[in-house]
Amino acid sequence: MNNFAFSPFIVPVAGCLVAIVAIVSGIWLDGHKRRMKSEERIAMIARGVPLAEIEKMLGPGDEEKPAVKDPLRSLGNARRAGIVLVSVGAGLILFFLVLTAILQVREVLAGAAAGLIPLAIGVGFFIDYNLQKRELSRFGLEVGAESPSGPLHR
């Protein structure tokens, strides 16, 4: 029988290949969607459909996307990601600690180390949140929950 089937490297290699195929497929699918939308626009223009009606049916073109990102949205996303990841990391660690106590098998504690990964990433998001908040305050914008008019006030 072939020794490759029992190789310890088959699972990591297959995992990497699945990730690569997923990324390439996503990029290809995005390009295909754009190409199809462009062809639909061209066909509608060729038939004499007014541009306002085309935009109503298909939405604005890719070139008309807003280039400016909302800093409060980015700040909120960083905070939300930090909360979720720290919670997941703490939950994993707690789960494996309780599982170790129940099973009385010390090797199960190795699973608790897996919780350190999302925990560390979540802490990184909180650091990013504080850096973004400091940068906004440098431009004269203050972010705080104590504002009666909303999260952003001058």
N, CA and C atoms as an extended XYZ file, in Angstrom:
462
Properties=species:S:1:pos:R:3:atomname:S:1:resname:S:1:resid:I:1 pbc="F F F"
N         0.839       -1.182        0.000 N   MET     1
C         0.000        0.000        0.000 CA  MET     1
C         0.884        1.245        0.000 C   MET     1
N         0.374        2.323       -0.480 N   ASN     2
C         1.132        3.565       -0.590 CA  ASN     2
C         1.330        4.197        0.789 C   ASN     2
N         2.557        4.605        1.081 N   ASN     3
C         2.861        5.227        2.372 CA  ASN     3
C         2.339        6.663        2.471 C   ASN     3
N         2.000        7.265        1.327 N   PHE     4
C         1.526        8.649        1.342 CA  PHE     4
C         0.180        8.760        2.063 C   PHE     4
N        -0.642        7.734        1.991 N   ALA     5
C        -1.960        7.766        2.622 CA  ALA     5
C        -1.857        7.819        4.141 C   ALA     5
N        -0.775        7.320        4.707 N   PHE     6
C        -0.588        7.312        6.157 CA  PHE     6
C         0.396        8.374        6.618 C   PHE     6
N         0.742        9.279        5.736 N   SER     7
C         1.704       10.318        6.062 CA  SER     7
C         1.109       11.288        7.083 C   SER     7
N         1.912       11.733        8.064 N   PRO     8
C         1.391       12.705        9.034 CA  PRO     8
C         1.218       14.099        8.428 C   PRO     8
N         1.689       14.301        7.208 N   PHE     9
C         1.610       15.620        6.581 CA  PHE     9
C         0.363       15.789        5.724 C   PHE     9
N        -0.429       14.726        5.566 N   ILE    10
C        -1.577       14.795        4.664 CA  ILE    10
C        -2.640       15.779        5.159 C   ILE    10
N        -2.896       15.822        6.454 N   VAL    11
C        -3.930       16.713        6.987 CA  VAL    11
C        -3.519       18.184        6.870 C   VAL    11
N        -2.288       18.574        7.288 N   PRO    12
C        -1.929       19.995        7.125 CA  PRO    12
C        -1.860       20.428        5.660 C   PRO    12
N        -1.358       19.555        4.792 N   VAL    13
C        -1.280       19.905        3.370 CA  VAL    13
C        -2.686       20.060        2.801 C   VAL    13
N        -3.582       19.141        3.134 N   ALA    14
C        -4.958       19.235        2.645 CA  ALA    14
C        -5.638       20.488        3.194 C   ALA    14
N        -5.379       20.815        4.462 N   GLY    15
C        -5.959       22.031        5.040 CA  GLY    15
C        -5.488       23.285        4.322 C   GLY    15
N        -4.203       23.334        4.014 N   CYS    16
C        -3.669       24.494        3.280 CA  CYS    16
C        -4.245       24.563        1.875 C   CYS    16
N        -4.386       23.405        1.225 N   LEU    17
C        -4.947       23.399       -0.118 CA  LEU    17
C        -6.400       23.859       -0.120 C   LEU    17
N        -7.163       23.454        0.878 N   VAL    18
C        -8.561       23.903        0.975 CA  VAL    18
C        -8.611       25.421        1.137 C   VAL    18
N        -7.731       25.964        1.983 N   ALA    19
C        -7.707       27.416        2.190 CA  ALA    19
C        -7.326       28.136        0.902 C   ALA    19
N        -6.334       27.629        0.192 N   ILE    20
C        -5.894       28.271       -1.049 CA  ILE    20
C        -7.008       28.216       -2.095 C   ILE    20
N        -7.669       27.063       -2.227 N   VAL    21
C        -8.761       26.932       -3.192 CA  VAL    21
C        -9.903       27.879       -2.828 C   VAL    21
N       -10.206       28.025       -1.540 N   ALA    22
C       -11.284       28.928       -1.121 CA  ALA    22
C       -10.952       30.376       -1.465 C   ALA    22
N        -9.725       30.787       -1.237 N   ILE    23
C        -9.329       32.167       -1.531 CA  ILE    23
C        -9.371       32.435       -3.026 C   ILE    23
N        -8.789       31.532       -3.808 N   VAL    24
C        -8.769       31.712       -5.266 CA  VAL    24
C       -10.192       31.698       -5.818 C   VAL    24
N       -11.039       30.812       -5.307 N   SER    25
C       -12.433       30.758       -5.768 CA  SER    25
C       -13.172       32.051       -5.440 C   SER    25
N       -12.926       32.597       -4.266 N   GLY    26
C       -13.563       33.862       -3.891 CA  GLY    26
C       -13.152       35.005       -4.797 C   GLY    26
N       -11.866       35.063       -5.108 N   ILE    27
C       -11.379       36.121       -6.004 CA  ILE    27
C       -11.979       35.955       -7.398 C   ILE    27
N       -12.002       34.714       -7.888 N   TRP    28
C       -12.560       34.458       -9.212 CA  TRP    28
C       -14.043       34.804       -9.252 C   TRP    28
N       -14.783       34.419       -8.204 N   LEU    29
C       -16.212       34.689       -8.151 CA  LEU    29
C       -16.499       36.190       -8.133 C   LEU    29
N       -15.695       36.951       -7.399 N   ASP    30
C       -15.873       38.403       -7.355 CA  ASP    30
C       -15.657       39.013       -8.743 C   ASP    30
N       -14.613       38.568       -9.425 N   GLY    31
C       -14.358       39.055      -10.782 CA  GLY    31
C       -15.470       38.674      -11.733 C   GLY    31
N       -15.992       37.466      -11.584 N   HIS    32
C       -17.092       37.007      -12.442 CA  HIS    32
C       -18.344       37.851      -12.212 C   HIS    32
N       -18.650       38.161      -10.946 N   LYS    33
C       -19.812       38.999      -10.640 CA  LYS    33
C       -19.676       40.383      -11.258 C   LYS    33
N       -18.485       40.957      -11.148 N   ARG    34
C       -18.271       42.290      -11.732 CA  ARG    34
C       -18.423       42.261      -13.246 C   ARG    34
N       -17.865       41.212      -13.862 N   ARG    35
C       -17.944       41.085      -15.315 CA  ARG    35
C       -19.405       40.949      -15.752 C   ARG    35
N       -20.185       40.131      -15.046 N   MET    36
C       -21.597       39.946      -15.395 CA  MET    36
C       -22.379       41.254      -15.221 C   MET    36
N       -22.094       41.993      -14.146 N   LYS    37
C       -22.793       43.255      -13.914 CA  LYS    37
C       -22.445       44.269      -15.007 C   LYS    37
N       -21.178       44.287      -15.422 N   SER    38
C       -20.771       45.195      -16.501 CA  SER    38
C       -21.455       44.828      -17.808 C   SER    38
N       -21.543       43.537      -18.102 N   GLU    39
C       -22.206       43.106      -19.334 CA  GLU    39
C       -23.693       43.457      -19.309 C   GLU    39
N       -24.328       43.333      -18.144 N   GLU    40
C       -25.734       43.717      -18.031 CA  GLU    40
C       -25.903       45.214      -18.266 C   GLU    40
N       -25.008       46.007      -17.712 N   ARG    41
C       -25.077       47.463      -17.914 CA  ARG    41
C       -24.918       47.819      -19.388 C   ARG    41
N       -23.929       47.197      -20.036 N   ILE    42
C       -23.665       47.491      -21.448 CA  ILE    42
C       -24.868       47.115      -22.299 C   ILE    42
N       -25.479       45.948      -21.992 N   ALA    43
C       -26.652       45.516      -22.757 CA  ALA    43
C       -27.810       46.480      -22.553 C   ALA    43
N       -28.005       46.953      -21.331 N   MET    44
C       -29.107       47.888      -21.066 CA  MET    44
C       -28.844       49.240      -21.743 C   MET    44
N       -27.607       49.686      -21.740 N   ILE    45
C       -27.271       50.948      -22.414 CA  ILE    45
C       -27.492       50.802      -23.914 C   ILE    45
N       -27.126       49.631      -24.472 N   ALA    46
C       -27.311       49.398      -25.904 CA  ALA    46
C       -28.791       49.403      -26.282 C   ALA    46
N       -29.656       48.998      -25.369 N   ARG    47
C       -31.097       49.012      -25.633 CA  ARG    47
C       -31.717       50.387      -25.425 C   ARG    47
N       -30.946       51.332      -24.906 N   GLY    48
C       -31.442       52.689      -24.731 CA  GLY    48
C       -32.082       52.952      -23.383 C   GLY    48
N       -31.794       52.123      -22.394 N   VAL    49
C       -32.345       52.327      -21.054 CA  VAL    49
C       -31.613       53.509      -20.413 C   VAL    49
N       -32.329       54.472      -19.830 N   PRO    50
C       -31.670       55.624      -19.202 CA  PRO    50
C       -30.791       55.189      -18.017 C   PRO    50
N       -29.738       55.953      -17.803 N   LEU    51
C       -28.760       55.633      -16.758 CA  LEU    51
C       -29.396       55.626      -15.372 C   LEU    51
N       -30.321       56.539      -15.112 N   ALA    52
C       -30.986       56.585      -13.805 CA  ALA    52
C       -31.757       55.295      -13.539 C   ALA    52
N       -32.379       54.765      -14.571 N   GLU    53
C       -33.139       53.525      -14.414 CA  GLU    53
C       -32.190       52.321      -14.227 C   GLU    53
N       -31.067       52.349      -14.917 N   ILE    54
C       -30.074       51.276      -14.760 CA  ILE    54
C       -29.548       51.260      -13.332 C   ILE    54
N       -29.245       52.439      -12.806 N   GLU    55
C       -28.736       52.513      -11.433 CA  GLU    55
C       -29.806       52.092      -10.430 C   GLU    55
N       -31.067       52.360      -10.740 N   LYS    56
C       -32.142       51.942       -9.847 CA  LYS    56
C       -32.247       50.415       -9.828 C   LYS    56
N       -32.053       49.787      -10.972 N   MET    57
C       -32.188       48.332      -11.079 CA  MET    57
C       -30.936       47.598      -10.595 C   MET    57
N       -29.757       48.064      -10.996 N   LEU    58
C       -28.510       47.352      -10.693 CA  LEU    58
C       -27.696       47.991       -9.582 C   LEU    58
N       -28.065       49.157       -9.165 N   GLY    59
C       -27.269       49.859       -8.159 CA  GLY    59
C       -26.181       50.660       -8.830 C   GLY    59
N       -25.510       51.514       -8.065 N   PRO    60
C       -24.446       52.329       -8.658 CA  PRO    60
C       -23.264       51.450       -9.081 C   PRO    60
N       -22.503       51.951      -10.018 N   GLY    61
C       -21.329       51.229      -10.497 CA  GLY    61
C       -20.229       51.193       -9.455 C   GLY    61
N       -19.241       50.339       -9.676 N   ASP    62
C       -18.130       50.191       -8.730 CA  ASP    62
C       -17.317       51.470       -8.591 C   ASP    62
N       -17.258       52.255       -9.662 N   GLU    63
C       -16.462       53.475       -9.611 CA  GLU    63
C       -17.099       54.553       -8.737 C   GLU    63
N       -18.372       54.362       -8.367 N   GLU    64
C       -19.083       55.371       -7.590 CA  GLU    64
C       -19.145       55.044       -6.100 C   GLU    64
N       -18.385       54.050       -5.648 N   LYS    65
C       -18.392       53.705       -4.221 CA  LYS    65
C       -17.740       54.828       -3.427 C   LYS    65
N       -18.245       55.100       -2.238 N   PRO    66
C       -17.619       56.150       -1.436 CA  PRO    66
C       -16.209       55.733       -1.011 C   PRO    66
N       -15.260       56.640       -1.183 N   ALA    67
C       -13.865       56.339       -0.883 CA  ALA    67
C       -13.535       56.597        0.588 C   ALA    67
N       -14.375       57.366        1.271 N   VAL    68
C       -14.103       57.740        2.651 CA  VAL    68
C       -14.784       56.755        3.591 C   VAL    68
N       -14.001       56.226        4.533 N   LYS    69
C       -14.561       55.321        5.529 CA  LYS    69
C       -14.974       56.113        6.753 C   LYS    69
N       -16.039       55.686        7.375 N   ASP    70
C       -16.516       56.324        8.586 CA  ASP    70
C       -15.613       55.904        9.744 C   ASP    70
N       -14.932       56.855       10.405 N   PRO    71
C       -14.013       56.465       11.486 CA  PRO    71
C       -14.732       55.847       12.679 C   PRO    71
N       -15.961       56.254       12.952 N   LEU    72
C       -16.696       55.669       14.080 CA  LEU    72
C       -17.091       54.229       13.795 C   LEU    72
N       -17.383       53.935       12.531 N   ARG    73
C       -17.712       52.558       12.178 CA  ARG    73
C       -16.494       51.666       12.344 C   ARG    73
N       -15.349       52.141       11.899 N   SER    74
C       -14.112       51.385       12.060 CA  SER    74
C       -13.789       51.189       13.536 C   SER    74
N       -14.013       52.212       14.322 N   LEU    75
C       -13.771       52.142       15.764 CA  LEU    75
C       -14.705       51.126       16.415 C   LEU    75
N       -15.965       51.160       16.027 N   GLY    76
C       -16.929       50.197       16.563 CA  GLY    76
C       -16.617       48.771       16.150 C   GLY    76
N       -16.171       48.598       14.903 N   ASN    77
C       -15.818       47.252       14.436 CA  ASN    77
C       -14.627       46.696       15.206 C   ASN    77
N       -13.638       47.523       15.484 N   ALA    78
C       -12.474       47.067       16.249 CA  ALA    78
C       -12.878       46.682       17.669 C   ALA    78
N       -13.741       47.476       18.269 N   ARG    79
C       -14.196       47.172       19.627 CA  ARG    79
C       -15.019       45.885       19.659 C   ARG    79
N       -15.916       45.739       18.700 N   ARG    80
C       -16.759       44.547       18.640 CA  ARG    80
C       -15.924       43.291       18.409 C   ARG    80
N       -14.969       43.362       17.483 N   ALA    81
C       -14.104       42.206       17.220 CA  ALA    81
C       -13.283       41.860       18.456 C   ALA    81
N       -12.811       42.874       19.167 N   GLY    82
C       -12.050       42.631       20.392 CA  GLY    82
C       -12.887       41.938       21.446 C   GLY    82
N       -14.113       42.389       21.618 N   ILE    83
C       -15.005       41.778       22.615 CA  ILE    83
C       -15.284       40.323       22.265 C   ILE    83
N       -15.615       40.067       20.998 N   VAL    84
C       -15.945       38.705       20.575 CA  VAL    84
C       -14.736       37.784       20.730 C   VAL    84
N       -13.579       38.219       20.279 N   LEU    85
C       -12.402       37.343       20.320 CA  LEU    85
C       -11.915       37.103       21.743 C   LEU    85
N       -11.933       38.119       22.586 N   VAL    86
C       -11.535       37.911       23.978 CA  VAL    86
C       -12.521       36.965       24.658 C   VAL    86
N       -13.808       37.121       24.360 N   SER    87
C       -14.815       36.227       24.945 CA  SER    87
C       -14.628       34.789       24.473 C   SER    87
N       -14.356       34.600       23.188 N   VAL    88
C       -14.136       33.256       22.659 CA  VAL    88
C       -12.892       32.636       23.292 C   VAL    88
N       -11.812       33.416       23.381 N   GLY    89
C       -10.587       32.910       23.996 CA  GLY    89
C       -10.791       32.535       25.449 C   GLY    89
N       -11.448       33.404       26.204 N   ALA    90
C       -11.701       33.110       27.615 CA  ALA    90
C       -12.628       31.905       27.757 C   ALA    90
N       -13.609       31.794       26.868 N   GLY    91
C       -14.523       30.656       26.906 CA  GLY    91
C       -13.815       29.340       26.616 C   GLY    91
N       -12.928       29.340       25.637 N   LEU    92
C       -12.160       28.129       25.331 CA  LEU    92
C       -11.273       27.722       26.502 C   LEU    92
N       -10.596       28.690       27.073 N   ILE    93
C        -9.717       28.394       28.206 CA  ILE    93
C       -10.534       27.835       29.365 C   ILE    93
N       -11.645       28.484       29.682 N   LEU    94
C       -12.506       28.018       30.771 CA  LEU    94
C       -13.064       26.620       30.487 C   LEU    94
N       -13.467       26.377       29.243 N   PHE    95
C       -13.990       25.065       28.861 CA  PHE    95
C       -12.956       23.967       29.108 C   PHE    95
N       -11.727       24.201       28.666 N   PHE    96
C       -10.713       23.165       28.831 CA  PHE    96
C       -10.271       23.018       30.289 C   PHE    96
N       -10.320       24.093       31.055 N   LEU    97
C       -10.016       23.967       32.479 CA  LEU    97
C       -11.074       23.128       33.192 C   LEU    97
N       -12.344       23.372       32.875 N   VAL    98
C       -13.423       22.592       33.482 CA  VAL    98
C       -13.359       21.137       33.015 C   VAL    98
N       -13.068       20.929       31.721 N   LEU    99
C       -12.958       19.580       31.192 CA  LEU    99
C       -11.812       18.812       31.859 C   LEU    99
N       -10.709       19.504       32.135 N   THR   100
C        -9.587       18.874       32.834 CA  THR   100
C        -9.996       18.488       34.247 C   THR   100
N       -10.739       19.365       34.905 N   ALA   101
C       -11.189       19.060       36.271 CA  ALA   101
C       -12.160       17.875       36.289 C   ALA   101
N       -13.004       17.777       35.284 N   ILE   102
C       -13.983       16.690       35.244 CA  ILE   102
C       -13.317       15.361       34.903 C   ILE   102
N       -12.481       15.363       33.861 N   LEU   103
C       -11.870       14.116       33.402 CA  LEU   103
C       -10.648       13.697       34.211 C   LEU   103
N       -10.076       14.633       34.939 N   GLN   104
C        -8.848       14.383       35.702 CA  GLN   104
C        -7.712       13.894       34.792 C   GLN   104
N        -7.639       14.462       33.587 N   VAL   105
C        -6.579       14.142       32.631 CA  VAL   105
C        -5.839       15.433       32.346 C   VAL   105
N        -4.588       15.472       32.773 N   ARG   106
C        -3.795       16.693       32.669 CA  ARG   106
C        -3.505       17.105       31.225 C   ARG   106
N        -3.461       16.142       30.313 N   GLU   107
C        -3.138       16.448       28.910 CA  GLU   107
C        -4.213       17.301       28.231 C   GLU   107
N        -5.408       17.307       28.795 N   VAL   108
C        -6.492       18.108       28.218 CA  VAL   108
C        -6.185       19.604       28.343 C   VAL   108
N        -5.322       19.957       29.282 N   LEU   109
C        -4.945       21.371       29.442 CA  LEU   109
C        -4.281       21.935       28.193 C   LEU   109
N        -3.743       21.062       27.348 N   ALA   110
C        -3.140       21.541       26.103 CA  ALA   110
C        -4.182       22.239       25.241 C   ALA   110
N        -5.442       21.830       25.355 N   GLY   111
C        -6.509       22.493       24.606 CA  GLY   111
C        -6.735       23.918       25.057 C   GLY   111
N        -6.455       24.198       26.331 N   ALA   112
C        -6.631       25.560       26.837 CA  ALA   112
C        -5.681       26.526       26.142 C   ALA   112
N        -4.551       26.001       25.672 N   ALA   113
C        -3.608       26.868       24.949 CA  ALA   113
C        -4.212       27.384       23.654 C   ALA   113
N        -5.142       26.628       23.078 N   ALA   114
C        -5.804       27.085       21.851 CA  ALA   114
C        -6.624       28.346       22.108 C   ALA   114
N        -7.095       28.523       23.326 N   GLY   115
C        -7.855       29.719       23.661 CA  GLY   115
C        -7.001       30.968       23.747 C   GLY   115
N        -5.690       30.782       23.876 N   LEU   116
C        -4.799       31.946       23.936 CA  LEU   116
C        -4.723       32.679       22.595 C   LEU   116
N        -4.958       31.957       21.499 N   ILE   117
C        -4.858       32.586       20.170 CA  ILE   117
C        -5.948       33.639       19.970 C   ILE   117
N        -7.240       33.294       20.078 N   PRO   118
C        -8.245       34.355       19.913 CA  PRO   118
C        -8.169       35.403       21.020 C   PRO   118
N        -7.739       34.998       22.211 N   LEU   119
C        -7.591       35.953       23.308 CA  LEU   119
C        -6.550       37.011       22.941 C   LEU   119
N        -5.413       36.574       22.416 N   ALA   120
C        -4.349       37.514       22.039 CA  ALA   120
C        -4.784       38.397       20.870 C   ALA   120
N        -5.492       37.831       19.902 N   ILE   121
C        -5.966       38.638       18.778 CA  ILE   121
C        -6.981       39.675       19.258 C   ILE   121
N        -7.856       39.272       20.181 N   GLY   122
C        -8.838       40.205       20.741 CA  GLY   122
C        -8.173       41.346       21.488 C   GLY   122
N        -7.113       41.032       22.250 N   VAL   123
C        -6.358       42.094       22.936 CA  VAL   123
C        -5.749       43.037       21.903 C   VAL   123
N        -5.283       42.471       20.789 N   GLY   124
C        -4.751       43.317       19.713 CA  GLY   124
C        -5.810       44.249       19.150 C   GLY   124
N        -7.038       43.769       19.019 N   PHE   125
C        -8.122       44.635       18.546 CA  PHE   125
C        -8.429       45.739       19.552 C   PHE   125
N        -8.363       45.422       20.850 N   PHE   126
C        -8.565       46.472       21.855 CA  PHE   126
C        -7.455       47.518       21.791 C   PHE   126
N        -6.228       47.088       21.544 N   ILE   127
C        -5.121       48.039       21.377 CA  ILE   127
C        -5.379       48.909       20.161 C   ILE   127
N        -5.829       48.293       19.048 N   ASP   128
C        -6.156       49.050       17.843 CA  ASP   128
C        -7.287       50.041       18.109 C   ASP   128
N        -8.288       49.617       18.876 N   TYR   129
C        -9.399       50.495       19.238 CA  TYR   129
C        -8.888       51.730       19.974 C   TYR   129
N        -8.012       51.523       20.965 N   ASN   130
C        -7.484       52.656       21.733 CA  ASN   130
C        -6.602       53.556       20.880 C   ASN   130
N        -5.834       52.966       19.950 N   LEU   131
C        -5.009       53.790       19.063 CA  LEU   131
C        -5.890       54.624       18.129 C   LEU   131
N        -6.945       54.019       17.602 N   GLN   132
C        -7.855       54.776       16.736 CA  GLN   132
C        -8.550       55.887       17.515 C   GLN   132
N        -8.945       55.594       18.740 N   LYS   133
C        -9.601       56.595       19.581 CA  LYS   133
C        -8.659       57.770       19.851 C   LYS   133
N        -7.407       57.459       20.147 N   ARG   134
C        -6.411       58.507       20.392 CA  ARG   134
C        -6.175       59.331       19.125 C   ARG   134
N        -6.151       58.660       17.969 N   GLU   135
C        -5.941       59.375       16.713 CA  GLU   135
C        -7.112       60.307       16.410 C   GLU   135
N        -8.335       59.866       16.690 N   LEU   136
C        -9.492       60.725       16.481 CA  LEU   136
C        -9.466       61.933       17.415 C   LEU   136
N        -9.024       61.731       18.657 N   SER   137
C        -8.959       62.856       19.581 CA  SER   137
C        -7.875       63.847       19.167 C   SER   137
N        -6.852       63.368       18.483 N   ARG   138
C        -5.805       64.255       17.981 CA  ARG   138
C        -6.347       65.196       16.918 C   ARG   138
N        -7.382       64.743       16.187 N   PHE   139
C        -8.001       65.581       15.169 CA  PHE   139
C        -9.150       66.411       15.725 C   PHE   139
N        -9.322       66.405       17.043 N   GLY   140
C       -10.344       67.222       17.672 CA  GLY   140
C       -11.663       66.511       17.877 C   GLY   140
N       -11.722       65.231       17.581 N   LEU   141
C       -12.949       64.467       17.787 CA  LEU   141
C       -12.781       63.621       19.036 C   LEU   141
N       -13.760       63.690       19.925 N   GLU   142
C       -13.691       62.881       21.145 CA  GLU   142
C       -14.746       61.809       21.094 C   GLU   142
N       -14.365       60.605       21.476 N   VAL   143
C       -15.272       59.474       21.474 CA  VAL   143
C       -15.525       59.085       22.914 C   VAL   143
N       -16.789       59.026       23.284 N   GLY   144
C       -17.110       58.630       24.651 CA  GLY   144
C       -18.588       58.350       24.784 C   GLY   144
N       -18.925       57.467       25.698 N   ALA   145
C       -20.329       57.090       25.905 CA  ALA   145
C       -21.083       58.128       26.728 C   ALA   145
N       -20.364       59.060       27.379 N   GLU   146
C       -21.016       60.004       28.249 CA  GLU   146
C       -21.684       61.154       27.518 C   GLU   146
N       -21.528       61.211       26.200 N   SER   147
C       -22.096       62.311       25.419 CA  SER   147
C       -23.607       62.112       25.261 C   SER   147
N       -24.412       63.140       25.561 N   PRO   148
C       -25.862       62.993       25.402 CA  PRO   148
C       -26.289       63.006       23.943 C   PRO   148
N       -25.474       63.585       23.057 N   SER   149
C       -25.869       63.689       21.652 CA  SER   149
C       -25.361       62.535       20.817 C   SER   149
N       -24.696       61.567       21.377 N   GLY   150
C       -24.212       60.420       20.610 CA  GLY   150
C       -22.757       60.151       20.929 C   GLY   150
N       -22.177       59.198       20.220 N   PRO   151
C       -20.806       58.806       20.528 CA  PRO   151
C       -19.776       59.807       20.039 C   PRO   151
N       -20.137       60.699       19.133 N   LEU   152
C       -19.161       61.642       18.595 CA  LEU   152
C       -19.618       63.058       18.934 C   LEU   152
N       -18.768       63.804       19.619 N   HIS   153
C       -19.106       65.202       19.878 CA  HIS   153
C       -17.822       66.033       19.803 C   HIS   153
N       -17.995       67.317       19.610 N   ARG   154
C       -16.826       68.205       19.505 CA  ARG   154
C       -16.694       69.014       20.758 C   ARG   154
